[in-house]
């Protein structure tokens, strides 16, 4: 399932990954558009023994008319926009896998 997000002033489609407990992983072009200064984002593991270093920027995100602050991570080895569980929880959104929808209850 994908959702359209606005990160700062950049509108993009993001893959929803509830197995990712963080906020966002963004592609390099999106990360470059964010004006905030980058900092160390720590290590991101996509499997038990497959971990990568990340950079992060704090960003304002608009999802379904909800404005939230979150961490946008850039991992050179992952060229996909991913929205994780952190954003869904902060925004209080509900996923309906039966109907492939996202709602604001």
Residue frames as a rotation matrix with the C-alpha (Angstrom) as fourth column:
UNK 1
0.589 0.808 0.000 0.00
0.808 -0.589 0.000 0.00
0.000 0.000 -1.000 0.00
UNK 2
-0.585 -0.757 0.292 1.26
0.765 -0.635 -0.113 3.50
0.271 0.157 0.950 -0.81
UNK 3
0.519 0.681 -0.517 0.32
0.794 -0.608 -0.004 6.93
-0.317 -0.408 -0.856 0.50
UNK 4
0.186 -0.401 0.897 1.03
0.568 -0.701 -0.431 10.43
0.801 0.590 0.097 -0.77
UNK 5
0.420 -0.159 -0.894 3.00
0.829 -0.335 0.449 12.58
-0.371 -0.929 -0.008 1.69
UNK 6
0.694 -0.331 0.639 4.31
0.108 -0.830 -0.547 16.10
0.712 0.449 -0.540 1.57
UNK 7
0.398 -0.700 -0.593 7.77
0.894 0.150 0.423 16.30
-0.207 -0.698 0.685 3.14
UNK 8
-0.578 -0.407 -0.707 8.61
0.290 -0.913 0.288 19.97
-0.763 -0.039 0.646 3.56
UNK 9
0.014 0.614 -0.789 7.45
-0.674 -0.577 -0.461 21.14
-0.739 0.538 0.406 0.08
UNK 10
-0.721 -0.352 -0.597 8.06
-0.683 0.510 0.524 17.89
0.120 0.785 -0.608 -1.77
UNK 11
0.307 0.879 0.366 5.07
-0.833 0.434 -0.343 15.67
-0.460 -0.200 0.865 -2.57
UNK 12
-0.594 -0.571 -0.566 5.92
-0.744 0.658 0.118 12.00
0.305 0.491 -0.816 -3.08
UNK 13
0.632 0.689 -0.355 4.41
-0.511 0.715 0.478 8.53
0.583 -0.121 0.803 -2.90
UNK 14
-0.411 -0.718 0.562 5.63
-0.905 0.248 -0.345 6.43
0.108 -0.650 -0.752 0.01
UNK 15
-0.137 0.257 -0.957 5.44
-0.069 0.961 0.268 2.70
0.988 0.103 -0.114 0.53
UNK 16
0.420 0.321 0.849 3.84
-0.864 -0.144 0.482 1.87
0.277 -0.936 0.217 3.89
UNK 17
-0.107 -0.534 -0.839 6.01
-0.019 0.845 -0.535 -0.54
0.994 -0.041 -0.100 5.86
UNK 18
0.695 0.466 0.548 4.61
-0.536 -0.174 0.826 -1.35
0.480 -0.868 0.129 9.30
UNK 19
0.758 -0.527 -0.383 7.66
0.620 0.766 0.172 -3.55
0.203 -0.368 0.908 9.91
UNK 20
-0.345 -0.828 0.442 9.75
0.568 -0.559 -0.604 -0.36
0.748 0.042 0.663 9.96
UNK 21
0.221 0.464 -0.858 9.39
0.975 -0.104 0.195 1.16
0.001 -0.880 -0.475 13.43
UNK 22
-0.698 -0.555 -0.452 10.96
0.545 -0.822 0.168 4.50
-0.465 -0.129 0.876 12.44
UNK 23
0.017 0.699 -0.715 9.32
-0.078 -0.712 -0.698 7.49
-0.997 0.067 0.043 10.77
UNK 24
0.913 0.282 -0.294 10.52
-0.272 -0.113 -0.955 7.88
-0.303 0.953 -0.027 7.17
UNK 25
-0.197 -0.922 0.334 13.19
0.442 0.220 0.869 6.67
-0.875 0.319 0.364 4.81
UNK 26
0.740 0.458 -0.493 13.52
-0.155 -0.597 -0.787 8.97
-0.655 0.658 -0.371 1.81
UNK 27
0.604 -0.508 0.614 15.28
0.797 0.355 -0.489 8.75
0.031 0.785 0.619 -1.53
UNK 28
-0.337 -0.893 -0.299 18.35
0.879 -0.412 0.238 10.88
-0.336 -0.183 0.924 -2.09
UNK 29
-0.611 0.109 0.784 16.55
0.463 -0.754 0.466 13.51
0.642 0.648 0.410 -4.21
UNK 30
0.555 0.829 0.072 13.93
0.343 -0.307 0.888 14.05
0.758 -0.467 -0.455 -1.47
UNK 31
0.471 -0.463 -0.751 16.61
0.852 0.020 0.523 14.19
-0.227 -0.886 0.404 1.23
UNK 32
-0.590 -0.768 0.249 18.51
0.807 -0.557 0.194 16.82
-0.011 0.315 0.949 -0.78
UNK 33
-0.217 0.606 0.765 15.37
0.362 -0.678 0.640 19.01
0.906 0.416 -0.072 -1.06
UNK 34
0.713 0.463 -0.527 14.97
0.630 -0.094 0.771 19.20
0.307 -0.882 -0.358 2.74
UNK 35
0.458 -0.524 0.718 16.63
-0.129 -0.839 -0.529 22.40
0.879 0.150 -0.452 3.98
UNK 36
0.919 -0.092 0.383 17.43
-0.385 0.001 0.923 21.15
-0.085 -0.996 -0.035 7.51
UNK 37
-0.017 -0.997 -0.075 21.00
-0.974 0.034 -0.226 20.29
0.228 0.069 -0.971 8.42
UNK 38
0.535 0.198 -0.821 21.74
-0.203 0.974 0.103 16.55
0.820 0.112 0.561 8.33
UNK 39
0.023 -0.542 0.840 22.97
-0.998 0.030 0.046 14.62
-0.050 -0.840 -0.540 11.36
UNK 40
-0.882 -0.405 -0.242 23.86
-0.409 0.912 -0.036 11.04
0.236 0.067 -0.970 12.22
UNK 41
0.091 0.995 -0.041 20.77
-0.912 0.100 0.398 8.86
0.400 0.002 0.916 11.96
UNK 42
0.009 -0.157 0.988 22.35
-0.728 0.676 0.114 5.76
-0.686 -0.720 -0.108 13.46
UNK 43
-0.927 -0.367 -0.082 22.11
-0.343 0.736 0.583 2.30
-0.154 0.569 -0.808 12.02
UNK 44
0.149 0.976 -0.158 19.11
-0.948 0.095 -0.303 0.88
-0.281 0.194 0.940 10.15
UNK 45
-0.821 -0.378 0.429 18.71
-0.289 0.922 0.259 -2.89
-0.493 0.089 -0.866 9.98
UNK 46
-0.109 0.786 -0.609 16.54
-0.991 -0.036 0.130 -4.38
0.080 0.618 0.782 7.26
UNK 47
0.626 0.213 -0.751 17.29
-0.140 0.977 0.160 -7.94
0.767 0.005 0.641 8.28
UNK 48
0.953 -0.185 -0.241 19.04
0.290 0.319 0.902 -9.61
-0.090 -0.930 0.357 11.20
UNK 49
0.168 -0.980 -0.106 22.55
0.627 0.023 0.779 -9.17
-0.761 -0.197 0.618 9.81
UNK 50
-0.222 -0.181 0.958 21.95
0.924 -0.352 0.148 -6.53
0.310 0.918 0.246 7.13
UNK 51
0.514 0.332 -0.791 22.45
0.684 -0.714 0.145 -3.06
-0.517 -0.616 -0.594 8.62
UNK 52
0.013 -0.439 0.898 23.31
0.827 -0.500 -0.256 0.31
0.561 0.747 0.356 7.07
UNK 53
-0.625 -0.265 -0.734 24.38
0.634 -0.721 -0.280 3.74
-0.455 -0.641 0.618 8.36
UNK 54
0.232 0.796 0.558 21.86
0.933 -0.345 0.105 6.56
0.277 0.496 -0.823 7.92
UNK 55
-0.956 -0.279 0.095 21.79
0.248 -0.935 -0.253 10.33
0.160 -0.219 0.963 7.90
UNK 56
-0.107 0.971 -0.216 18.73
0.994 0.098 -0.051 12.13
-0.029 -0.220 -0.975 9.23
UNK 57
-0.903 0.021 0.429 16.93
0.004 -0.998 0.057 15.46
0.429 0.053 0.902 9.04
UNK 58
-0.555 0.775 -0.302 13.99
0.524 0.043 -0.851 16.61
-0.646 -0.631 -0.430 11.15
UNK 59
-0.948 0.244 0.203 11.11
0.090 -0.407 0.909 17.48
0.305 0.880 0.364 8.83
UNK 60
-0.433 0.902 -0.003 7.53
-0.526 -0.255 -0.811 18.63
-0.732 -0.349 0.584 8.80
UNK 61
-0.989 0.128 0.079 5.28
0.146 0.690 0.709 16.08
0.036 0.712 -0.701 7.09
UNK 62
-0.326 0.943 -0.071 1.71
-0.877 -0.329 -0.350 16.42
-0.354 -0.051 0.934 5.89
UNK 63
-0.975 0.115 -0.190 -0.21
0.034 0.924 0.381 13.14
0.220 0.365 -0.905 5.74
UNK 64
-0.274 0.959 -0.069 -3.99
0.800 0.267 0.538 13.12
0.534 0.092 -0.840 5.22
UNK 65
0.314 0.362 0.878 -4.17
0.063 -0.930 0.361 16.77
0.947 -0.058 -0.315 6.32
UNK 66
0.942 -0.138 -0.305 -2.23
0.316 0.061 0.947 16.02
-0.112 -0.988 0.102 9.53
UNK 67
0.490 -0.821 0.293 0.96
-0.350 -0.493 -0.796 18.02
0.798 0.288 -0.529 10.10
UNK 68
0.974 -0.221 -0.053 3.60
0.152 0.458 0.876 16.23
-0.169 -0.861 0.479 12.19
UNK 69
0.353 -0.933 -0.072 7.32
-0.933 -0.344 -0.109 16.48
0.077 0.106 -0.991 12.89
UNK 70
0.939 -0.062 0.337 9.40
-0.001 0.983 0.185 13.39
-0.343 -0.175 0.923 12.24
UNK 71
-0.033 -0.999 -0.023 12.83
-0.410 -0.008 0.912 12.05
-0.911 0.039 -0.409 11.34
UNK 72
0.931 0.184 -0.316 13.56
-0.358 0.284 -0.890 11.55
-0.074 0.941 0.330 7.65
UNK 73
0.234 -0.859 0.454 16.38
-0.134 0.435 0.891 9.06
-0.963 -0.269 -0.013 7.18
UNK 74
0.680 -0.150 -0.718 18.51
-0.725 0.007 -0.689 8.68
0.109 0.989 -0.104 4.10
UNK 75
0.258 -0.563 0.785 20.19
-0.149 0.780 0.608 5.33
-0.955 -0.274 0.117 3.58
UNK 76
-0.255 -0.418 -0.872 22.26
-0.864 -0.307 0.400 5.21
-0.434 0.855 -0.282 0.35
UNK 77
-0.977 -0.199 0.080 21.54
-0.155 0.912 0.379 1.51
-0.148 0.358 -0.922 -0.12
UNK 78
-0.349 0.926 0.144 17.74
0.768 0.370 -0.522 2.02
-0.537 -0.072 -0.841 0.00
UNK 79
-0.989 0.029 -0.148 16.34
-0.110 -0.812 0.573 4.03
-0.104 0.583 0.806 -2.92
UNK 80
-0.321 0.944 -0.076 12.68
0.627 0.272 0.730 3.85
0.710 0.187 -0.679 -1.93
UNK 81
-0.569 0.277 0.774 10.44
-0.608 -0.775 -0.170 6.28
0.553 -0.568 0.610 -0.07
UNK 82
-0.355 0.386 -0.851 9.15
0.514 0.841 0.167 4.40
0.781 -0.379 -0.497 2.98
UNK 83
-0.125 0.388 0.913 6.75
-0.750 -0.640 0.169 5.55
0.650 -0.664 0.371 5.68
UNK 84
-0.708 -0.284 -0.647 7.03
0.135 0.844 -0.519 3.58
0.693 -0.455 -0.559 8.88
UNK 85
0.015 0.721 -0.693 5.00
0.848 0.358 0.392 2.85
0.530 -0.593 -0.606 11.96
UNK 86
-0.598 -0.343 -0.724 6.33
0.733 -0.600 -0.321 5.99
-0.325 -0.723 0.610 13.70
UNK 87
-0.965 0.263 0.003 4.51
-0.229 -0.848 0.478 8.37
0.129 0.461 0.878 11.34
UNK 88
-0.327 0.898 -0.295 1.29
0.126 0.351 0.928 6.35
0.937 0.266 -0.228 11.42
UNK 89
-0.064 0.251 -0.966 1.27
0.969 0.245 0.000 6.40
0.237 -0.936 -0.259 15.23
UNK 90
-0.803 -0.307 -0.510 2.15
0.452 -0.872 -0.186 10.11
-0.388 -0.380 0.840 15.50
UNK 91
-0.864 0.498 -0.072 -0.62
-0.411 -0.616 0.671 11.00
0.290 0.610 0.738 13.04
UNK 92
-0.547 0.674 0.497 -3.10
-0.383 0.327 -0.864 8.59
-0.745 -0.662 0.079 14.67
UNK 93
-0.189 0.445 -0.875 -3.98
-0.978 -0.006 0.208 6.93
0.087 0.896 0.436 11.36
UNK 94
0.099 0.351 0.931 -5.71
-0.404 0.869 -0.285 3.61
-0.909 -0.348 0.228 10.83
UNK 95
-0.719 -0.355 -0.597 -4.75
-0.692 0.286 0.663 1.10
-0.064 0.890 -0.451 8.12
UNK 96
0.348 0.829 0.438 -7.49
-0.564 0.558 -0.609 -1.02
-0.749 -0.035 0.661 6.60
UNK 97
-0.684 -0.729 0.023 -5.75
-0.454 0.451 0.769 -3.88
-0.571 0.515 -0.639 4.81
UNK 98
-0.254 0.671 0.696 -9.04
0.562 0.688 -0.459 -5.43
-0.787 0.274 -0.552 3.69
UNK 99
0.750 0.634 0.189 -9.95
0.550 -0.440 -0.710 -2.34
-0.367 0.636 -0.679 1.64
UNK 100
-0.138 -0.929 0.344 -6.39
0.988 -0.153 -0.018 -1.00
0.069 0.338 0.939 1.13
UNK 101
0.452 0.323 0.831 -7.23
0.283 -0.936 0.210 2.37
0.846 0.140 -0.515 2.68
UNK 102
-0.661 -0.584 -0.471 -5.77
0.697 -0.245 -0.674 4.72
0.278 -0.774 0.569 5.27
UNK 103
0.277 0.843 0.461 -8.13
0.444 -0.538 0.717 6.74
0.852 0.006 -0.523 7.41
UNK 104
-0.827 -0.373 0.420 -8.19
-0.139 -0.588 -0.797 9.29
0.545 -0.717 0.435 10.20
UNK 105
-0.384 0.743 -0.549 -10.65
0.728 0.609 0.316 7.74
0.569 -0.278 -0.774 12.69
